[in-house]
Amino acid sequence: MDKGLEQMLNLLLESERAGVTALDHLAPQVEQEELRQFLLGEREEEQRNVRGLEELIRDGGGTPSQKTGPFADKVAALDSVRARLRLMSHGQEWVARKVEEALALAPSEGPIRQFLQAMANRHRAEVEWGRAEVIRLLGSDQ
């Protein structure tokens, strides 16, 4: 595996771990059941991404990072659920951009390309749907 691609996959891996941690702490704080269920679904998707990225890196001859990115601490440091949700949305947008960068480094076909393409599609959809749901469901400050 190309070193640049391995580094990018590890960055995504660390970021997805941070997302899992952030969602573990954020979801229980959300009062609206629909939004909480959405966040728990996001958490499960990010956990699947963690497992998939670890496997891709190993199968490509690389070493999966054991680190968790700093994003979870940034989310936790905010003083309201609304601010945390807003940052989570921005985080999804950041990951979507990084997945696109990883796709530019990935082989033109094969499991890495397939995984990243699916991950990119899910993140794009989650960004749009999540933004709309947060606006719709979060009518009052929490």
JOQUIWO-V474717 format. One record per residue. N is the residue number from 0. RES is the residue in three letters. SS is DSSP state (@ for helix, = for strand, . for the rest). PHI is phi in whole degrees, 0 to 359 (none if undefined). PSI is psi in whole degrees, -180 to 180 (NA if undefined). Layout:
# JOQUIWO-V474717
{{N | RES | SS | PHI | PSI} {N | RES | SS | PHI | PSI}}
This chain:
# JOQUIWO-V474717
{{0 | MET | . | none | 137} {1 | ASP | . | 301 | 136} {2 | LYS | @ | 300 | -40} {3 | GLY | @ | 298 | -41} {4 | LEU | @ | 293 | -42} {5 | GLU | @ | 300 | -43} {6 | GLN | @ | 298 | -42} {7 | MET | @ | 293 | -42} {8 | LEU | @ | 296 | -38} {9 | ASN | @ | 292 | -36} {10 | LEU | @ | 298 | -45} {11 | LEU | @ | 297 | -42} {12 | LEU | @ | 301 | -49} {13 | GLU | @ | 297 | -38} {14 | SER | @ | 291 | -41} {15 | GLU | @ | 294 | -38} {16 | ARG | @ | 300 | -43} {17 | ALA | @ | 298 | -39} {18 | GLY | @ | 297 | -41} {19 | VAL | @ | 300 | -47} {20 | THR | @ | 297 | -45} {21 | ALA | @ | 299 | -44} {22 | LEU | @ | 290 | -32} {23 | ASP | @ | 303 | -38} {24 | HIS | @ | 272 | -32} {25 | LEU | @ | 281 | -45} {26 | ALA | @ | 307 | -45} {27 | PRO | @ | 295 | -18} {28 | GLN | @ | 276 | -13} {29 | VAL | . | 273 | 126} {30 | GLU | . | 282 | -35} {31 | GLN | . | 287 | 121} {32 | GLU | @ | 300 | -43} {33 | GLU | @ | 300 | -45} {34 | LEU | @ | 292 | -40} {35 | ARG | @ | 299 | -43} {36 | GLN | @ | 295 | -39} {37 | PHE | @ | 301 | -47} {38 | LEU | @ | 295 | -39} {39 | LEU | @ | 293 | -36} {40 | GLY | @ | 295 | -40} {41 | GLU | @ | 299 | -42} {42 | ARG | @ | 300 | -44} {43 | GLU | @ | 296 | -40} {44 | GLU | @ | 296 | -43} {45 | GLU | @ | 294 | -36} {46 | GLN | @ | 295 | -40} {47 | ARG | @ | 297 | -39} {48 | ASN | @ | 297 | -39} {49 | VAL | @ | 302 | -51} {50 | ARG | @ | 298 | -43} {51 | GLY | @ | 295 | -43} {52 | LEU | @ | 294 | -42} {53 | GLU | @ | 302 | -44} {54 | GLU | @ | 294 | -44} {55 | LEU | @ | 300 | -43} {56 | ILE | @ | 296 | -47} {57 | ARG | @ | 298 | -47} {58 | ASP | @ | 297 | -27} {59 | GLY | . | 274 | 3} {60 | GLY | . | 89 | 8} {61 | GLY | . | 264 | -177} {62 | THR | . | 241 | 117} {63 | PRO | . | 294 | 135} {64 | SER | . | 297 | 148} {65 | GLN | . | 260 | 0} {66 | LYS | . | 278 | 162} {67 | THR | . | 243 | 132} {68 | GLY | . | 296 | 166} {69 | PRO | . | 283 | -5} {70 | PHE | @ | 300 | -41} {71 | ALA | @ | 301 | -40} {72 | ASP | @ | 293 | -35} {73 | LYS | @ | 295 | -41} {74 | VAL | @ | 295 | -46} {75 | ALA | @ | 297 | -28} {76 | ALA | . | 287 | -15} {77 | LEU | . | 284 | 154} {78 | ASP | . | 265 | 0} {79 | SER | . | 215 | 156} {80 | VAL | @ | 298 | -40} {81 | ARG | @ | 302 | -47} {82 | ALA | @ | 295 | -38} {83 | ARG | @ | 294 | -42} {84 | LEU | @ | 296 | -40} {85 | ARG | @ | 298 | -45} {86 | LEU | @ | 294 | -37} {87 | MET | @ | 300 | -41} {88 | SER | @ | 297 | -44} {89 | HIS | @ | 297 | -36} {90 | GLY | @ | 297 | -40} {91 | GLN | @ | 298 | -41} {92 | GLU | @ | 297 | -41} {93 | TRP | @ | 298 | -47} {94 | VAL | @ | 297 | -41} {95 | ALA | @ | 302 | -42} {96 | ARG | @ | 295 | -42} {97 | LYS | @ | 293 | -34} {98 | VAL | @ | 296 | -41} {99 | GLU | @ | 298 | -40} {100 | GLU | @ | 296 | -40} {101 | ALA | @ | 295 | -39} {102 | LEU | @ | 300 | -35} {103 | ALA | @ | 295 | -24} {104 | LEU | @ | 265 | -17} {105 | ALA | . | 285 | 155} {106 | PRO | . | 303 | 156} {107 | SER | . | 291 | -15} {108 | GLU | . | 206 | 167} {109 | GLY | . | 114 | -178} {110 | PRO | @ | 297 | -35} {111 | ILE | @ | 294 | -48} {112 | ARG | @ | 300 | -46} {113 | GLN | @ | 298 | -46} {114 | PHE | @ | 297 | -48} {115 | LEU | @ | 294 | -37} {116 | GLN | @ | 296 | -44} {117 | ALA | @ | 296 | -42} {118 | MET | @ | 297 | -42} {119 | ALA | @ | 297 | -45} {120 | ASN | @ | 297 | -43} {121 | ARG | @ | 295 | -43} {122 | HIS | @ | 294 | -40} {123 | ARG | @ | 299 | -46} {124 | ALA | @ | 294 | -41} {125 | GLU | @ | 295 | -38} {126 | VAL | @ | 300 | -50} {127 | GLU | @ | 291 | -48} {128 | TRP | @ | 294 | -44} {129 | GLY | @ | 298 | -42} {130 | ARG | @ | 299 | -45} {131 | ALA | @ | 295 | -41} {132 | GLU | @ | 293 | -41} {133 | VAL | @ | 299 | -45} {134 | ILE | @ | 297 | -44} {135 | ARG | @ | 291 | -44} {136 | LEU | @ | 269 | -20} {137 | LEU | . | 259 | 75} {138 | GLY | . | 280 | -25} {139 | SER | . | 236 | 157} {140 | ASP | . | 294 | 143} {141 | GLN | . | 240 | NA}}
